[in-house]
């Protein structure tokens, strides 16, 4: 019983931690179209080439975020202003990790899940050239 109570006590901060807000692709598209949010694709370049991307998405790979915000990450974050940052990846896991970090820095964020969700919603996509 003591071990169980200790486990609960130690787990409480994790249990109370709010997850990043989830948003439907349709709602994400509407916010981006209204100029209230920006959409980012945090998958890797090979994934963009293989499947295409959402038309309004900025392509900012998670690997560059994790490596010290290389590539276009610094410029993006310096210019995003007070717009909500909405991200997607293949399944929503990588985008959730990036968004959690950005939320801790004070950004307003939401997770649109996976690219398949965007496509299944009938929202516009485009091919990426190498």
N, C-alpha and C positions, 0 to 999 in steps of 0.2 A: 504494500500500500504506500509506503514512504517513497519507494522508487517511482511509482506512478504519479504521485503528487509532485515529486521533483521534476519528472518529465513534463508534466503540465505547466509547472512554473517556468521551466526553461523554454518551453515551446510557445508561451503566451505572446512574446513579441512577434514571432513569425506568424502566428494565427491572427493577430490584430493588424498586421501590415496589410494595407489595402492594395489590391492588385490594380494594375493599370486599367483604366476604363476601356471597355471594348465598344466598338462602334461598327455598325453594319457598313458594307461597302457603299450602299446607296446613300446613307447619311454622310459618309466621308466624301463622296463625290459632290454632294450638294454643298457641303461646307467649303470645299476647295473652289467650286464654281462661284460661290458667293464671296470669295476672297477672305474668308475667315480662317482658313487652314491651309497647310501645305501637306502634300502627300509624298512620302519617301518610301523607296523600295530598298530594303537593307540586305537583299540577297546578293550573291556574288556575281561578277560579270559573266561567268560561264552560264549561270542560270538565266540571266537576262537574254543571252543569245539563244538559249535553248527554247525558252517558253514565250519570250516577249515580255512586255511590261505594261502597266496601266498608263494610259495616255498622259495624265497630268503628273506622273510621278517623277521626282528627282531621284537619280540613281546614286545612292550613297551606301556602299557596302559596309556591313558590320565589321569585317576584318580591318578596315581602315579606321573605324570608330575605336575598336579595341586596341589598335596600335598607336594610339595617341592622337586620334582624329586627323589622320592624314588626308590627302586628296582634297576634295571639296568640302569636307566636314567643317573646318574652321570658318570658311567664308559663309557657308550655309547658316551656321549657328549665329554668326555675327550679324546676319541680315534678316533672320526670320522674324525678328521683332516680337510682337505679342500674339502672333498667329499661333493657332493650335498646330502641333506637329502630329500628324497621323502617319503611322507606318504599317507596312505589311512585309511579309517574307514568304516562305513556302507554306508554313503552318501556323505562324503567329508566335512561335517561341523566341526566335531571334529578335523579331521586332519588339516583343515584350521586354526582353533584356535591355535593348537600347533605350526604349522609352522609359523604363524604370530608372535608368541612370539619368536621363534628361529631366525627368520629373523631379528627382532629388535636387537638381540644379535650378529648379524654379520654372521650368517650361510646362506649359499646358499640353498634355499629350493624350492620345487615344490609339488603340490597337485595332486595325482593320482586319487582322487575321492573316489569311493566306492569299496568295495570288489567285488560286483556284476559286476562292470565294468571290473575288472581283469579277473573274470571267463568268462564273455561274450566275452572277447578278445581271449579266448582259451589258456590263459597262465597257467602254472602249479600251482596246489594247493596241499596241503597236509592236512591230519587230525592232530589234536593236541590231545595228550593223557593227561588225567587228572593227 
